[in-house]
Amino acid sequence: MSELFTQLEQQLETCLQGSDVVANKDQREKLVNYVLMMHKWNKAYNLTSVRSPEQMLIKHIVDSIVVSPLLTESQYIDVGTGPGLPGIPLAIMCPDKHFILLDSLGKRVRFMKQVAYELKLNNILPVQSRVEDFIPAVKIDGVISRAFASLKDMLHWCQHLVDSQGVFLALKGQFPADELAEMGEKFSLIESIKLKVPDLVGERHIIKIRKN
C-alpha cells in the first residue's frame, strides 16, 4: 500500500464519520483505488479539472456516495457521467444495484471500462453515446445526473429513458428554484433533499422529479 493510499483511506474514514454513509473495508479500498486511477489517468486524459487526489476524494467521492442511502430501486442510468461520477462510487456502495454510465467521449468510457476491470465491478456498464441517441435495453428505474445540464435540458434530453414510474435524480448545489420553475407541466417535483457532505464548501441538494 502506498503512503498516498493510506492517507486517502484515513481521510475517507474521517469524512464518513460525519455522514450517514457506512462503507466496509472493501468499499473504502475500492473508492480510494478509484481516486488513484483517476489521478493517474487525469495527467494524460484530462478526465476532471480537480487535480489533487485529496480534493477528488471530497468533491467527487464523498459528494457522490452521500446519495447512496436514497437509491431504492435496482436499475439506474448516470447521464453525462464523465469519468464515472457519481455512478462508479454509487456502484461500489450499492453492489445490488446496476448502473449504466453514459458519456459521449471515448477516452472517458475507456477509463471507466478499465476501472470496472481493475476493481472487479460487475454492476456497471460504461456506454459511449449521446444521451438523446441512447435507447436502453432494460427498464430504467432512475436517471441520475451530476453537473450535467439545467433541469429543463436534463428532462428534455432524458425523458425517453424512463416511463412515469421512473424518477429523475438531479444533484445540484443550491436549491434550484429558477430551474424548477422552468421545467414545464410534463414533470412534477417529488421532493428536494438537502445533503450533508462532510468537508465540502457550499450547499448540496438532490432533486427528485417524476413524469406526469
N, C-alpha and C positions, 0 to 999 in steps of 0.2 A: 504494500500500500504506500502510495506517495504521501509526502508531507501535505501537499495540497488537498488530496483526497480526505485525509484525516481532519484537516482544518474545515473543509466544507461540510463534512458529516457532523462535526460538532456545531457548526453554525446552523445547520438544518435542525438538529435536535433542539437547540435553544429556541429557534423560531416556532417549532411545533408545540413547545410548552406553552406558548402564548396564543395558541389557536385551538379550534375544535377538532383538529385533524389528528388521527393516530396512525402512525406508519411503523410497520415492523422493520426489523434489521434488513431484510432482503429488499424491501421497498426503498428504504433510505439509501442503501448501496446503489440501487438502480438509478435513483434520482440524481445522486452525485455523479455516477458514471455518465449519465446523460449530459450533465453540465460539462464534464471534462471533454466529452466528444464534441459538444457544441463549441467549446472554447478552441479545441484543436482544428476543427473544420472551418471555423469562422475566419481564420487567417487567410485561407485560400478561397473560400466560397462566399464570404460576407453574408452569413445567414442572419445576423442580428446586429443592430447598432450598439448593443450593450457589449462592452469589450471585456470587462473583468469577470472572472468566474464567481466572485463573491456577490457582485451585483446581479449576475444571471440567476443566482440561487434565489434572491429576493424577488426580483422583477419578473422572472419567468416561471420559476418552480413553485415557490410559496404562493405567488399570486394566482397560479393555476390550480394547485391542489386544494385550496380552500373551498373550491366549488364541489369537490368530490362528495361530501355528505348530502348534497342536494340532487344528485343523479339517481333517480328512482326507476328508470326504465333500462332496457338492455342494449339498444342499438342507436348509436349516435353518429352524426357526421360533423366534423370540425372543418368549417369552410375558411379558406384563406389562412391555413394553419401555419404557413411559413416553415420553420424548421421542426414543426410538430407541437405548437403551443395553442391552446392548453391540452391538446389531445394526448400526447405521449405521457406527460405527468399524470393525467387522469387515468390513462390505461394502466399505468403502474399501480395507482392507488385502487383501481376498481377492476381487478382481474376477471371478474364475472361479466363485465360489460364489453361490448365491441365498438370500435371507433374507426370510421373511415376518415382518413386525413387527406383533405383535398387542397392541392395547390397547383398553380399553373406553371411554376418554374421547375424544370427538370432537375437542377442541382439540389434543390430542397428535397425533392422526392427521393433522389439517390441517397441523400444523407439519412432520411427517415428509414429507408429500407436497410441501411447499414446499422442504424440504431436497433431496429427490430431484430436483426440477425445477431448482433453482439449481446444485446440484453435479453434475448430469447423472449421477445414479446409476441405472442401469437394472437393477441386480440386487437391488433391494429392492421389497417390496410391502407398504405400510402398510395394515393392515386394522383397522376398528373392530368389535370383538366381545368378548364374554366368552369366556374360553378353553374353558369347558365346552360352549359352543354352537357352536364353530367346527369345521367339517368341511373339512379340506384337500382341494383338488382335485388335488394332486400328492403323490407318495410323499415323506414326510419322513424324512430320514436322522438328524436330531438335533434335540432340543428344548433350547434354551438358556434359562436364567433367571438373573437377577441381582437379588438383593434382592426377590424376588417373593413367596416363601412358604417355609414349612418344607418339608423334603424330602418328608415324608409328604403334605402338601397338594399340593405340586407334582406328585408322581407320581399322586396320586388324580385331580386335575383334568386332567392332560395325558396319561394313559395311552392314550387313544383316538387320539392323534396319530401314534404310531409302532407298528410291529409289533416282533417280537422281534429284528429286525436293527437297529432304530434305537437310539440312545443318548440318555440324558438327561445334560446338562452343566449342573451347578449351580455357580454362582460363589458362594463362601462366604468368610467371614473366617477365623476359627479353624477347625480341623478339627472338623466337627460330629458328634462321636461319639454324642451322645444322639439326634440326629435320625436317624442311620443305624440305630441300634438299634430305632427305631420304624417303619421303612419297610415291614416285613412280608415275607412269604415269596415274594410275586409278583415281587420285584425283587432284583437282586444288584449289589453294588459291583464295578465293573470295576477301577478304580484311583482313587487320590487323588493329585493333583499339587500340590505347593506352588509357587506362582507368585512370581516375583521382580518386584515393581512398584517401580521407582525413585521415591524421594521420598514414597512412601505410608507413613503410620504404620500399623502393625498388620499382621497376617498375612493372606495371601490363598491360598485353595485352589480348585482346580476338582475337583469330584466327578463321576466318570463312572459312570453306572448303566445297567443293562440289564434289560429284562423277562425273566423266566424262561419 
